[in-house]
Amino acid sequence: MDKENVVVSKSIDFALGIIAFCEILESKRKFIIANQLLKSGTSIGANIHEAQNAESRADFIHKIKIAAKELEETKYWLLLCEKASSYPFDESLKIQINELGLIVYKILSTSKNNK
């Protein structure tokens, strides 16, 4: 029996939440932010997923670093939604991305230290 990969599961759940939130943004005609958020928010999971089949430790670290960059960009777009009075905001996405960030940065820290 395979043990659940928490970071993969959480990144998929987060991406699904982002897709739903971006649909809300689009329904309110907030197309530019919706597009940016959809790209960065789903890219986190794509890079984490890709890292699971990395060719080497260096490749794994590189892919997780890209996921971390996309995570930070996603935090930015969510922050804009939170601060802009004319935009909807989903507090649960902020909580999810912060949890995901803790895991991603722990993976990076552990991977770099175990070289």
N, C-alpha and C positions, 0 to 999 in steps of 0.2 A: 504494500500500500504506500503510495507516494504521499509525502508530507506536503501540505499546502505551502506554496511560496507566497508569503504575505505581501511582499512588495509588488509582485505581479498581480495578485488579486486586488489589492488596494488601488493600483494604477488603472486597472480595468474599471472598477467601480467608479473611480474619479472621472475617467473619460466618459462614461455613460452619463454621469451627472452633468458634465460640461456640455455634452451634446444636448441634453434636455434644456439646460439654461440658455444655450445659444439659440435654441428654437424660440424661447421666450424673448430674447433680445431681438431676433429677427421679426417676430410678430409686432414688436414695438418700433420697428424700422431702424434699429441700431446696428446696421449691417457691418460697418467697418470694425467695430469692437467685437461683434459676434464672430466675424471671420478670423481675426487675430487670435481671439480666445480659443476658438475651435481648433486652430492649427497648433498652438502651443500646448493647450490642455490635453489634446489627444496624442501629441508627440512624446510626452513624458512616458506614457505606457508603451508606445511603439519602441522607444529606445531601451526601456527596461526589458521588454520582451526580447528584443534583438540581443541584448547583453547575455541572455540565458544560453545562447549558443555562440558565444564569443570564441574566437580562434586561439586566444591567449589571455593571460591575466592583463596584459597591457591593453588589449582590445576590449576586454570587459570593463576596465577602469575608464577607458575612453568613452564607451557607450553610456556608462553611468554618469560621467561628467556632462555629456550632452543632455541626458535626462535632467540633471540638476540645473543646467542653463535654461531649459524649457520650463522647468518648474518655477524658476525665478521670474521668467517672462510672464508666465501665467499669473503669478502673484500680483504682478504689476497691473495686468488687465483687470483682474478682480478688484484690486484696490481702486482703480478708476471707477468701476461700477459702484463700489461702495461709497465713494466720495461724491460722485456726480448725482445731484438731486433728481435729475430727469431719467436716471437709469434704474432698472430693477437690480436687486442684489440677493444673493443666496448665501446666508451665513454658514450653512452646512458645507458649502464648497470651500470656504475659507478654513474651516476646521479640518476638512479632509486634506487639503493641500499642505497644511502645517504638519499633520501627522505623516503624510507621505514624505515631506521634506526631511523630517527627523530620521526616517528610515533610510532614505537615499543618502543623506550625509553620513550616517553611521556606516553604511555599506562602503562608501568612498573612503572613510577614515580607516576602517578595518582592512580594506583591500590594499590600501597604500602601505599600512604598517606591516602587513604580512608578505611583503615582497621578498 
